[in-house]
Amino acid sequence: MAVRHKSRDDQTEEPTDELSTEELLDLFGDEYTRRVFEAVSEQPRGGRAVAQAADVSRPTAYRRLNELQDAGLVTSECYVAPDGHHREQFSASAQHLSVSLDGGDIEATISLSC
């Protein structure tokens, strides 16, 4: 399960360390993380819109977005809003997450967007 992401600092695509099944399950074992991921999976959103859609506080939304970015599951893009301010928009880079149980082994796979 190779995961790639865009660095928050320089917006270049670079490989990340492979996520273990345990790390992936720990990440999505958190209800707020699941809500935040669902919000950006529906459509790209800014941080405030993610917090509203996920029904979490803004600090919680940003913490979860950062964790998902670090895992390579969410990317962000900066843009200039009509009011002239710079904004960051988040979107899911993973299209599909599956977990399978086979003979006592747990395996998780992620399908990334192209």
N, C-alpha and C positions, 0 to 999 in steps of 0.2 A: 504494500500500500504506500506508494510514493506520493508525497504531498508537496505541492508547490504553492507559494503565496507571493503576493507583492509586499515588499517591505513597507512599513508605515513611513519610514524615514525618506527613502529615495524612490519609491514606487517602481523599482526594478524587480523583475521576477527572479526568485532565487529558490533553490531547493531547501526544504526544512528537514530536520531529522524525522525519520519515520515514526508515526504514532503507533504505540502498542495498542492492542485491543483493550487492555486495562485502562490506559490513559483516555482512550476514546469513550469508553463506558463511564469512567469517572466524570469526564467533561459533560456528557449528556445525561448523567445521573442527576444533575442539578436542574430543577424545574425552571429557574429563571434563565439559564443558558438555553434550554429548549425553547422557551417563549421568544427570546431574543433571536435565536436562529430561525425560528418560524417566521418572525416579522421580516427579516431580510431575505428569506427565501421567497416570500410572496412577491416582493418588489424591492428595488433599491430604496433605501431610506437614509435620512440624516439621523443623527443621534437622538434628537428630541422626538422625532417621529417613531423611532424604534422604541423608545421608552413608553410612549403613548400606546403604540400597538401591542406591546408586550405587557402593558400594565405593571411596569416596574419604575423605580426612581431613575433619574438620569444617571447618577453615579453608578448604580447597579447595571444599567444598560451599557455604559462605557466599559466597565470592568469586564463584563461578559463578552462584549465585542472585541476587546483586546485579547482575551483568552482564545476566542475563536479565530482571530487573526493570527495569533502566535501558532495555532494548530494548523493554519493554512486552509481553514474552512470558510473564511470571510475575507473579502478584499475591501479596500477603501480607495476612494478617488476624491481628490480635492477639485473644487470648481468655484467660480466666482458667481455669486448669487446676483439677481437683478438689483439688489440694494448695494452692490459693490463689495460686500463682505465675502471672505473666503469660507466655504462650507466643505464639510467632509460627508460623503455619501457612502454607505456600506451596502454590500451585496454578497450573497452567498456564492462561494466558488464551488461548493459541493452540491450536486444535483440529487444524489441518492446515498443513503446510509443504510446498510443492512447488517444485521447481527444474526449469526447462525450457530446452532448448537449441534455438534456432531460427535457422538461417542464420548461425551464428557468434555470435549474441547469447545471453547467459545472462540468464534472468529468474527471480526468486524471488517467490513469493506466500505470504502467511500468511492463514489464516482464523481469526478470533478468536472466542472464546466470547461468547455473549450474556449 
